[in-house]
Amino acid sequence: MTKRIEEILDLSPKSGGKKNLKPVDEDIANKAQEVKTLEDSLVAISETTKNLPQITELNDLDDSELDNLAAKAEQAYDDLMDLGMNVEVRYSGRIFEVAGSMLKNAIDAKSAKIEKKLKAVDLQLKKYKIDKDTQDDPGNILNGEGYIITDRNELLKKLGQK
């Protein structure tokens, strides 16, 4: 590549043909990293929650809608990037901007799916806690701050037995 082409395309010789990231690209890269982190945490949480009681209402939720939206947005991004490369320069800026928003939509759809699963896990944990707390006989044991709670009749019975 010649220096003149590098100057025209604003390429640095060390970058290997890659342009410097613009703020929109950095935002998309940050969102992609956030999605990756959420996916990793979801995998870790799903492994630890295998023993939790399942909530049957969660089976009714359909994730295929968000997957379809993400796939359509990614396809639109690819199409717009191809179109932006084949039109005049004065029109390509807006096309690339719309392509970036399509990629952002795809990332948002995937992160919404992950957040929905995390909320489901949170509900499972809350249900597990409630089940564990109510598993004991509620007539004899009350959760408190370490005080024994009895009524007057029980104390008289205990004193009468002694």
N, C-alpha and C positions, 0 to 999 in steps of 0.2 A: 504494500500500500504506500502511496506517495504521501509526502508531507502536505501537499495541496489538498488531497482528499481528506486527510486527517483534520486539517484546519476547517474545511467546509462542513464536515460532519461533526465537528467538535469532539473528535476522538483523541484520546491520549495514546501515545505509542505503547505504554505499559499496560493499558487496559485490555489488550487483546481483542479489540474491536467492540467492546462494550461501552455504551454511553454511561455517563455518570447518572446516578439515580435522581430523578426529580422528586419533589415532595409527594406527588400522587403515588409514584412508584414506591417510595419509602413507606407511605401509609398502607399500601397494599401488602408490602413485605411484612410490616408489623402485624397486620391483621392475619396474614398467613401463619406467622410464627405463633400468634395467640391461638389460632385454631389448632395448630399442632400440639401446643401445650395442653389445651383443653381435651384433645383426643387422648393424649398420654394419660392425663389424670382420670379420664373416663374409663380407660382400660384398667388402670390400677384400682379404681373404685369397684368396677364390675367384678374383679377377681376377689376382692375382700367381702363383697356382699352376696356371695353365692349361698350362704347359710341363712340369710335374712328371709323372713316370710314374704311370699310374693303377694302383691296386690293385684287382684284379677282385673281391675278396671284399667290397669296400664296396658294390658294386652290389646285393648280396643284402639289405642292410639296408633295412627298410621304414619310411619316415617317416610313412606314412598313419595308423598307429595313434596316434601322438602328436597328429597333426592332428585325428583324430576325437575324441580325449579332450579336447583344447582346445576344439573346437567344442561338444561336449556340456556342458562346464563353463561356457562362455560363455552357452549357451542356458539352463542351469539358473540362472545368475546373473540373467539377464533375467527369467525366470519368477518367481524369488524376490523380486526387487525389485518387480515388479508386485503380487505377493501381499502383500508387506509394506506397500504403500501402501493396500491395500484391507481390511486387518484392523484389529482394535482395537489401540490404541497399546500396551497392555500385552503383546501378543503380537508386535508388529512388531520389537522389539529383537532377539529371538533369530533371527527370520527374516532380518533384515539382517546379523546376524553370520554366519549360514550362507551367505548370498549372498556376503559378502566372502571366505569361505573357498573358495567355488566359483571366484571370480575369481582367487584366489591359486593354485588348482589349475591353472587355464588358463595362467596365467603360468609356473608351474613346468613344465608340459608343453612349452610353447614353448621355454623356456630349456634344458630337457633335450635337445630336438631340436638346438638350436644348439650345445650343448656336445658332442653326439655328432658333429656335423659338424666341429667344431674338432679333436676327437681324431682324426678321419679325416684331416684335413689334416696334423696332426702326424705321423701314421703315414706319410703320403706323403712328407713332408720327411725323415723318418728313412730311408725306403727310398731316396730320391734320394741321400742322403749315403752310404749303404752302397754303392749302385751306383756312385757317383762314385769312392769310395775303392777299390773292387775293380776298376775299369775298367782301371787300369794293370796291366802284367804283374806278378803278385805274385812271380814267381821272381827278378826282378832288383831290384825296388825294395821296400824295407821302410819303413814310416812310422816315424820316430824323431825324435830331438831334434837333428838336424843332423849326426850322426856317420855316416861311411861304414862299413858293416858288410861285411866280407869274411872269408873263411876263409884258412888258411895256404896251401893249394894255389893259390888265385887270386893271392896275393901272389908266390909262387914263379914262377908262369907269367909275370907281368908283369915280374919281375926278369930272367927268362930271355930275354924278348924284347928287353930293352935290352942 
